[in-house]
Amino acid sequence: MAYDEGLAERLSMHFSGRPDVDIKRMFGGLCFMVSEHMCCGILGEMLMARVGPDHYDDCLNDPHVDEMDFTGKPMKGLVYVSPDGYESDADLVRWVDLCEAFIRTLPPKPIKPPKKQKTRKAP
């Protein structure tokens, strides 16, 4: 599935220069990871926002927000925001700030050991 390139550019600019942010392809879209935690992403033209369980119900009252039901079952703490909900830069920043506020409540991810390189035997 393709994702909104314009939204990807806006989010990339928002996070630019941040060594704690990685961008990964996930769910057929794009995901912005902050300190190894999924923060927000893009699926099609929808902004995926990880708002956390405490803000979930309040966010669903926004007319531009729907449950994230990627798996066919709502994922509590994650919502889809339609383009009208992040049209202005201020709206987009508000969503990203809400996502980052939730990420800051999470414990640090454990350090993963480096992956072993696969070796092949010579024929």
C-alpha positions as CSV (number, residue, x, y, z in Angstrom):
1,M,0.0,0.0,0.0
2,A,1.3,3.4,-0.9
3,Y,1.5,6.2,1.7
4,D,1.0,10.0,1.4
5,E,4.4,11.4,0.3
6,G,3.4,14.9,1.3
7,L,2.6,13.8,4.9
8,A,5.8,11.8,5.0
9,E,7.8,14.9,4.0
10,R,6.0,17.0,6.7
11,L,6.7,14.4,9.4
12,S,10.3,14.0,8.3
13,M,10.8,17.8,8.5
14,H,9.2,17.8,12.0
15,F,11.6,15.1,13.2
16,S,14.7,16.3,11.3
17,G,18.0,16.4,13.2
18,R,16.7,14.1,15.9
19,P,19.1,11.2,16.6
20,D,16.4,9.4,18.6
21,V,14.1,9.1,15.5
22,D,14.1,6.3,12.9
23,I,11.8,5.9,9.9
24,K,10.8,2.4,9.1
25,R,8.5,0.8,6.5
26,M,5.8,-1.0,8.4
27,F,2.2,-2.1,7.9
28,G,2.5,-1.3,4.2
29,G,3.2,2.3,5.2
30,L,5.7,4.4,7.0
31,C,6.4,4.5,10.7
32,F,8.2,7.0,12.8
33,M,10.0,5.5,15.7
34,V,11.1,7.6,18.7
35,S,13.6,6.0,21.1
36,E,12.8,2.6,19.5
37,H,9.0,3.0,20.2
38,M,6.4,3.4,17.5
39,C,5.2,7.0,17.7
40,C,3.2,7.8,14.6
41,G,3.0,6.7,11.0
42,I,1.2,6.9,7.7
43,L,-1.0,4.3,6.1
44,G,-2.4,5.5,2.8
45,E,-3.5,9.1,3.5
46,M,-4.2,8.4,7.2
47,L,-2.0,9.5,10.0
48,M,-1.6,6.7,12.5
49,A,-1.3,8.3,15.9
50,R,-0.2,6.4,19.0
51,V,-2.0,8.5,21.6
52,G,-2.0,5.9,24.4
53,P,-4.9,4.4,26.3
54,D,-5.5,7.5,28.5
55,H,-6.2,9.8,25.6
56,Y,-7.8,7.2,23.3
57,D,-11.5,7.8,24.1
58,D,-11.0,11.6,24.0
59,C,-9.3,11.4,20.6
60,L,-12.2,9.3,19.2
61,N,-14.5,12.3,19.9
62,D,-12.6,14.3,17.2
63,P,-14.6,14.3,14.0
64,H,-11.5,13.4,12.0
65,V,-10.5,10.4,14.1
66,D,-11.4,6.7,13.8
67,E,-10.3,3.6,15.7
68,M,-7.2,2.0,14.2
69,D,-8.5,-1.4,13.2
70,F,-5.7,-2.6,11.0
71,T,-6.0,-6.2,12.2
72,G,-9.9,-6.1,12.0
73,K,-10.0,-5.4,15.8
74,P,-9.6,-1.9,17.3
75,M,-6.1,-1.3,18.7
76,K,-6.7,0.7,21.9
77,G,-4.2,3.6,22.1
78,L,-3.8,3.9,18.3
79,V,-6.1,6.0,16.1
80,Y,-6.4,7.0,12.5
81,V,-6.5,10.7,11.7
82,S,-8.0,11.7,8.3
83,P,-6.3,14.4,6.2
84,D,-8.8,17.1,7.4
85,G,-7.5,16.4,11.0
86,Y,-3.9,17.2,10.2
87,E,-4.3,19.7,7.4
88,S,-2.6,22.6,9.1
89,D,0.9,22.4,10.5
90,A,-0.5,23.3,13.9
91,D,-2.9,20.3,13.8
92,L,-0.1,17.9,12.7
93,V,2.2,19.2,15.5
94,R,-0.6,18.8,18.0
95,W,-1.0,15.1,17.0
96,V,2.7,14.4,17.0
97,D,3.1,16.1,20.4
98,L,0.4,13.9,21.9
99,C,2.1,10.8,20.5
100,E,5.5,11.9,21.9
101,A,3.9,12.6,25.3
102,F,2.7,9.0,25.4
103,I,6.1,7.7,24.3
104,R,7.8,9.5,27.1
105,T,5.7,7.5,29.6
106,L,7.0,4.2,28.3
107,P,10.1,2.4,29.7
108,P,13.2,2.4,27.6
109,K,13.5,-0.5,25.2
110,P,16.2,-3.0,26.1
111,I,19.3,-2.9,24.1
112,K,19.3,-5.6,21.5
113,P,22.5,-7.5,20.8
114,P,23.9,-7.0,17.3
115,K,22.6,-9.5,14.8
116,K,25.0,-12.2,13.7
117,Q,26.1,-12.0,10.1
118,K,25.1,-15.0,8.1
119,T,28.1,-16.9,6.7
120,R,28.0,-19.2,3.8
121,K,30.3,-22.1,3.2
122,A,32.3,-22.0,0.0
123,P,31.1,-24.6,-2.5
